[in-house]
Amino acid sequence: MKKFLVIQTASIGDVILATALCEKLHAYYPDSQIDMVIKKGYESLFEGHPFIKNVFAWDKKTKKYRHLFSILKQIRAERYDLIVNVQRYAATGLLTTFGKAKATAGFNKNPFSCFFTYKAKHEIGVRGLHEVDRNQRLIAHLTDDKAVRPGLYPSEAVFEKVNVYKSERYICVAPCSLWFTKQFPECRWVQFLKLVPDDLKVYLLGGKDDAKLCDRIIANVPGKRMESLAGKLNLLESAALMKDAAMNYVCDSSPMHLASSQNAPTTAIFCSTVTDFGFGPLSEDSAVVEENRNLKCRPCGLHGYKQCPEGHFNCANFIEIKELTDRL
């Protein structure tokens, strides 16, 4: 086995978790070439990566299938020993089946799975089964059955850039999510941040679209040393900052997986979703904070909603702020 391709074209968090496969393959086949197919826009995650050689970025927004077949052509030219597809959709199944690899691996729920050399059962909702464990089943026949933590590799230059923020003890807070029901409410973040000790600097993280929320939170927590870096740091820079934080407070969203990739201390707040879906934090120092009243409506969905289906959002409102401050 000299050449591997891992396919994961979903969200940022899914791509980060898929790097656990690359870590395992590299450990067993240190001289091999490992490439990835990802969604366009996330290429910066792999800048300067020490062992992922090629990153094929699929543009899903414009001329989606024209770009898909362009990537297929490039894949076929590489003649991989193994293509590993962690997705369950036909488009990536097509890349896998017609990529001219010596062997292929994917989940049984993919429409093209009947053509895969190796198939693994895809299960969601199994207690204790994390996404990295689920994915590891695809390469267990070549390595072992134990998953490893995902990994990203900010360069020395990246760490030097964020060192300016590390002159004192600090925490990072990533308050946003793409889904309303995955996001801890703004007013609850304010409640928590008012209780943060004065000797801690607070950095709010997120993308450009999150800047307004971060600014509002800061405006409602007067007297605290807080700074919004939303839209000012890229993904690897955010990961490098999170690595040395005293604590990282995140929702069930991509910053949680950034923290896992650095083995950074993590407190993950789960509102409408649950860890049994397989997407909890993986750092050695990590904890999940969630409501403890066993709401019958929770979980209400795998990915979250734009509003609470029941209209009360108690999965967020019943979370005790003390559980957050206990992690400081």
PEUR-V781894 format. One record per residue. N is the residue number from 1. RES is the residue in three letters. SS is DSSP state (alpha for helix, beta for strand, coil for the rest). Layout:
[[N | RES | SS] [N | RES | SS]]
This chain:
[[1 | MET | coil] [2 | LYS | coil] [3 | LYS | beta] [4 | PHE | beta] [5 | LEU | beta] [6 | VAL | beta] [7 | ILE | beta] [8 | GLN | coil] [9 | THR | coil] [10 | ALA | coil] [11 | SER | coil] [12 | ILE | alpha] [13 | GLY | alpha] [14 | ASP | alpha] [15 | VAL | alpha] [16 | ILE | alpha] [17 | LEU | alpha] [18 | ALA | alpha] [19 | THR | alpha] [20 | ALA | alpha] [21 | LEU | alpha] [22 | CYS | alpha] [23 | GLU | alpha] [24 | LYS | alpha] [25 | LEU | alpha] [26 | HIS | alpha] [27 | ALA | alpha] [28 | TYR | alpha] [29 | TYR | coil] [30 | PRO | coil] [31 | ASP | coil] [32 | SER | coil] [33 | GLN | beta] [34 | ILE | beta] [35 | ASP | beta] [36 | MET | beta] [37 | VAL | beta] [38 | ILE | beta] [39 | LYS | beta] [40 | LYS | coil] [41 | GLY | coil] [42 | TYR | coil] [43 | GLU | alpha] [44 | SER | alpha] [45 | LEU | alpha] [46 | PHE | alpha] [47 | GLU | coil] [48 | GLY | coil] [49 | HIS | coil] [50 | PRO | coil] [51 | PHE | coil] [52 | ILE | beta] [53 | LYS | beta] [54 | ASN | beta] [55 | VAL | beta] [56 | PHE | beta] [57 | ALA | beta] [58 | TRP | beta] [59 | ASP | coil] [60 | LYS | coil] [61 | LYS | coil] [62 | THR | coil] [63 | LYS | coil] [64 | LYS | alpha] [65 | TYR | alpha] [66 | ARG | alpha] [67 | HIS | alpha] [68 | LEU | alpha] [69 | PHE | alpha] [70 | SER | alpha] [71 | ILE | alpha] [72 | LEU | alpha] [73 | LYS | alpha] [74 | GLN | alpha] [75 | ILE | alpha] [76 | ARG | alpha] [77 | ALA | alpha] [78 | GLU | alpha] [79 | ARG | coil] [80 | TYR | coil] [81 | ASP | coil] [82 | LEU | beta] [83 | ILE | beta] [84 | VAL | beta] [85 | ASN | beta] [86 | VAL | coil] [87 | GLN | coil] [88 | ARG | coil] [89 | TYR | coil] [90 | ALA | alpha] [91 | ALA | alpha] [92 | THR | alpha] [93 | GLY | alpha] [94 | LEU | alpha] [95 | LEU | alpha] [96 | THR | alpha] [97 | THR | alpha] [98 | PHE | coil] [99 | GLY | coil] [100 | LYS | coil] [101 | ALA | coil] [102 | LYS | coil] [103 | ALA | beta] [104 | THR | beta] [105 | ALA | beta] [106 | GLY | beta] [107 | PHE | beta] [108 | ASN | coil] [109 | LYS | coil] [110 | ASN | coil] [111 | PRO | coil] [112 | PHE | coil] [113 | SER | alpha] [114 | CYS | alpha] [115 | PHE | alpha] [116 | PHE | coil] [117 | THR | coil] [118 | TYR | beta] [119 | LYS | beta] [120 | ALA | beta] [121 | LYS | coil] [122 | HIS | coil] [123 | GLU | coil] [124 | ILE | coil] [125 | GLY | coil] [126 | VAL | coil] [127 | ARG | coil] [128 | GLY | coil] [129 | LEU | coil] [130 | HIS | coil] [131 | GLU | alpha] [132 | VAL | alpha] [133 | ASP | alpha] [134 | ARG | alpha] [135 | ASN | alpha] [136 | GLN | alpha] [137 | ARG | coil] [138 | LEU | coil] [139 | ILE | coil] [140 | ALA | coil] [141 | HIS | coil] [142 | LEU | coil] [143 | THR | coil] [144 | ASP | coil] [145 | ASP | coil] [146 | LYS | coil] [147 | ALA | coil] [148 | VAL | coil] [149 | ARG | coil] [150 | PRO | coil] [151 | GLY | coil] [152 | LEU | coil] [153 | TYR | coil] [154 | PRO | coil] [155 | SER | coil] [156 | GLU | alpha] [157 | ALA | alpha] [158 | VAL | alpha] [159 | PHE | alpha] [160 | GLU | alpha] [161 | LYS | alpha] [162 | VAL | alpha] [163 | ASN | alpha] [164 | VAL | alpha] [165 | TYR | alpha] [166 | LYS | coil] [167 | SER | coil] [168 | GLU | coil] [169 | ARG | coil] [170 | TYR | beta] [171 | ILE | beta] [172 | CYS | beta] [173 | VAL | beta] [174 | ALA | beta] [175 | PRO | coil] [176 | CYS | coil] [177 | SER | coil] [178 | LEU | coil] [179 | TRP | coil] [180 | PHE | alpha] [181 | THR | alpha] [182 | LYS | alpha] [183 | GLN | coil] [184 | PHE | coil] [185 | PRO | coil] [186 | GLU | alpha] [187 | CYS | alpha] [188 | ARG | alpha] [189 | TRP | alpha] [190 | VAL | alpha] [191 | GLN | alpha] [192 | PHE | alpha] [193 | LEU | alpha] [194 | LYS | coil] [195 | LEU | coil] [196 | VAL | coil] [197 | PRO | coil] [198 | ASP | coil] [199 | ASP | coil] [200 | LEU | coil] [201 | LYS | beta] [202 | VAL | beta] [203 | TYR | beta] [204 | LEU | beta] [205 | LEU | coil] [206 | GLY | coil] [207 | GLY | coil] [208 | LYS | alpha] [209 | ASP | alpha] [210 | ASP | alpha] [211 | ALA | alpha] [212 | LYS | alpha] [213 | LEU | alpha] [214 | CYS | alpha] [215 | ASP | alpha] [216 | ARG | alpha] [217 | ILE | alpha] [218 | ILE | alpha] [219 | ALA | alpha] [220 | ASN | coil] [221 | VAL | coil] [222 | PRO | coil] [223 | GLY | coil] [224 | LYS | coil] [225 | ARG | coil] [226 | MET | beta] [227 | GLU | beta] [228 | SER | beta] [229 | LEU | coil] [230 | ALA | coil] [231 | GLY | coil] [232 | LYS | coil] [233 | LEU | coil] [234 | ASN | coil] [235 | LEU | alpha] [236 | LEU | alpha] [237 | GLU | alpha] [238 | SER | alpha] [239 | ALA | alpha] [240 | ALA | alpha] [241 | LEU | alpha] [242 | MET | alpha] [243 | LYS | alpha] [244 | ASP | coil] [245 | ALA | coil] [246 | ALA | coil] [247 | MET | beta] [248 | ASN | beta] [249 | TYR | beta] [250 | VAL | beta] [251 | CYS | beta] [252 | ASP | coil] [253 | SER | coil] [254 | SER | alpha] [255 | PRO | alpha] [256 | MET | alpha] [257 | HIS | alpha] [258 | LEU | alpha] [259 | ALA | alpha] [260 | SER | alpha] [261 | SER | alpha] [262 | GLN | coil] [263 | ASN | coil] [264 | ALA | coil] [265 | PRO | coil] [266 | THR | beta] [267 | THR | beta] [268 | ALA | beta] [269 | ILE | beta] [270 | PHE | coil] [271 | CYS | coil] [272 | SER | coil] [273 | THR | coil] [274 | VAL | coil] [275 | THR | alpha] [276 | ASP | alpha] [277 | PHE | alpha] [278 | GLY | coil] [279 | PHE | coil] [280 | GLY | coil] [281 | PRO | coil] [282 | LEU | coil] [283 | SER | coil] [284 | GLU | coil] [285 | ASP | coil] [286 | SER | beta] [287 | ALA | beta] [288 | VAL | beta] [289 | VAL | beta] [290 | GLU | coil] [291 | GLU | coil] [292 | ASN | coil] [293 | ARG | coil] [294 | ASN | coil] [295 | LEU | coil] [296 | LYS | coil] [297 | CYS | coil] [298 | ARG | coil] [299 | PRO | coil] [300 | CYS | coil] [301 | GLY | coil] [302 | LEU | coil] [303 | HIS | coil] [304 | GLY | coil] [305 | TYR | coil] [306 | LYS | coil] [307 | GLN | coil] [308 | CYS | coil] [309 | PRO | coil] [310 | GLU | coil] [311 | GLY | coil] [312 | HIS | coil] [313 | PHE | coil] [314 | ASN | alpha] [315 | CYS | alpha] [316 | ALA | alpha] [317 | ASN | alpha] [318 | PHE | coil] [319 | ILE | coil] [320 | GLU | coil] [321 | ILE | alpha] [322 | LYS | alpha] [323 | GLU | alpha] [324 | LEU | alpha] [325 | THR | alpha] [326 | ASP | coil] [327 | ARG | coil] [328 | LEU | coil]]
